[in-house]
């Protein structure tokens, strides 16, 4: 199976097309207790909070 590139050319890395920043993520239960937490996650700058 072959795929043609549409948004990049040659050996361009698609991830280099975006600017990234470090954020934290936390998931909580309805009672406020933390289920999951991760710090220093790289996310695109234009990603909504």
Residue frames as qw, qx, qy, qz and C-alpha x, y, z in Angstrom:
[[0.000, 0.891, 0.454, 0.000, 0.00, 0.00, 0.00],
 [0.441, 0.116, 0.013, 0.890, 1.39, 3.42, -0.91],
 [0.079, -0.866, -0.420, 0.258, 0.38, 6.85, 0.35],
 [0.418, 0.556, 0.106, 0.710, 1.11, 10.13, -1.37],
 [0.298, -0.361, -0.366, 0.804, 2.19, 13.09, 0.73],
 [0.087, 0.801, 0.494, 0.327, -0.27, 15.96, 0.66],
 [0.267, -0.957, -0.099, -0.058, 0.75, 18.41, 3.39],
 [0.473, -0.708, 0.410, 0.328, 4.55, 17.86, 3.48],
 [0.697, 0.670, -0.246, -0.061, 7.23, 17.51, 0.87],
 [0.477, 0.541, -0.642, 0.261, 10.35, 15.32, 0.72],
 [0.574, -0.110, -0.716, 0.382, 11.65, 14.37, 4.14],
 [0.215, -0.471, 0.172, -0.838, 9.80, 17.13, 6.00],
 [0.196, -0.209, -0.875, 0.390, 8.67, 16.10, 9.47],
 [0.229, -0.648, -0.512, -0.516, 4.97, 17.03, 9.90],
 [0.545, -0.678, -0.402, 0.284, 5.52, 17.71, 13.62],
 [0.446, -0.199, 0.013, 0.873, 8.01, 20.48, 12.80],
 [0.028, 0.526, 0.457, 0.717, 5.16, 22.47, 11.22],
 [0.461, -0.777, -0.344, -0.258, 3.85, 23.41, 14.69],
 [0.082, 0.537, -0.513, 0.665, 5.11, 25.30, 17.71],
 [0.689, -0.368, -0.625, 0.017, 4.83, 23.44, 21.03],
 [0.180, -0.617, 0.397, -0.656, 4.64, 24.42, 24.70],
 [0.307, -0.024, -0.899, 0.312, 4.73, 22.48, 27.97],
 [0.546, -0.397, -0.041, -0.737, 1.45, 22.02, 29.89],
 [0.157, -0.108, 0.902, -0.388, 0.02, 19.89, 32.65],
 [0.575, -0.179, -0.543, -0.585, -2.99, 17.57, 32.44],
 [0.138, -0.065, 0.825, -0.544, -5.17, 16.35, 35.27],
 [0.510, -0.286, -0.626, -0.516, -8.32, 14.21, 35.25],
 [0.171, -0.148, 0.665, -0.711, -10.54, 14.28, 38.30],
 [0.125, -0.415, -0.901, -0.018, -13.55, 12.36, 39.58],
 [0.218, -0.722, -0.394, -0.526, -16.80, 14.21, 40.30],
 [0.628, -0.727, -0.241, 0.137, -15.76, 14.32, 43.99],
 [0.029, 0.962, -0.266, 0.053, -12.53, 16.14, 43.08],
 [0.726, -0.439, 0.485, 0.210, -10.10, 13.29, 43.65],
 [0.244, 0.685, -0.548, -0.414, -7.33, 13.00, 41.06],
 [0.951, 0.156, 0.252, -0.089, -7.49, 10.01, 38.73],
 [0.793, 0.272, 0.174, 0.517, -4.59, 10.95, 36.46],
 [0.073, -0.964, 0.087, 0.241, -1.95, 13.67, 36.42],
 [0.792, 0.150, 0.202, 0.556, 0.94, 14.33, 34.06],
 [0.114, -0.896, 0.052, 0.427, 3.22, 17.37, 33.95],
 [0.136, -0.609, 0.542, 0.563, 5.42, 18.78, 31.18],
 [0.635, 0.391, 0.654, 0.125, 3.38, 17.48, 28.24],
 [0.109, -0.256, 0.403, 0.872, 4.29, 18.98, 24.87],
 [0.384, 0.634, 0.664, -0.097, 1.15, 20.23, 23.12],
 [0.346, 0.471, 0.353, 0.731, 0.67, 22.51, 20.12],
 [0.096, -0.117, -0.256, 0.955, 0.51, 26.18, 21.11],
 [0.386, -0.052, -0.240, -0.889, -2.82, 26.61, 19.33],
 [0.400, -0.261, -0.877, -0.048, -4.46, 23.68, 21.13],
 [0.429, -0.636, -0.107, -0.632, -7.46, 24.80, 23.26],
 [0.110, -0.378, 0.728, -0.560, -7.24, 24.45, 27.04]]
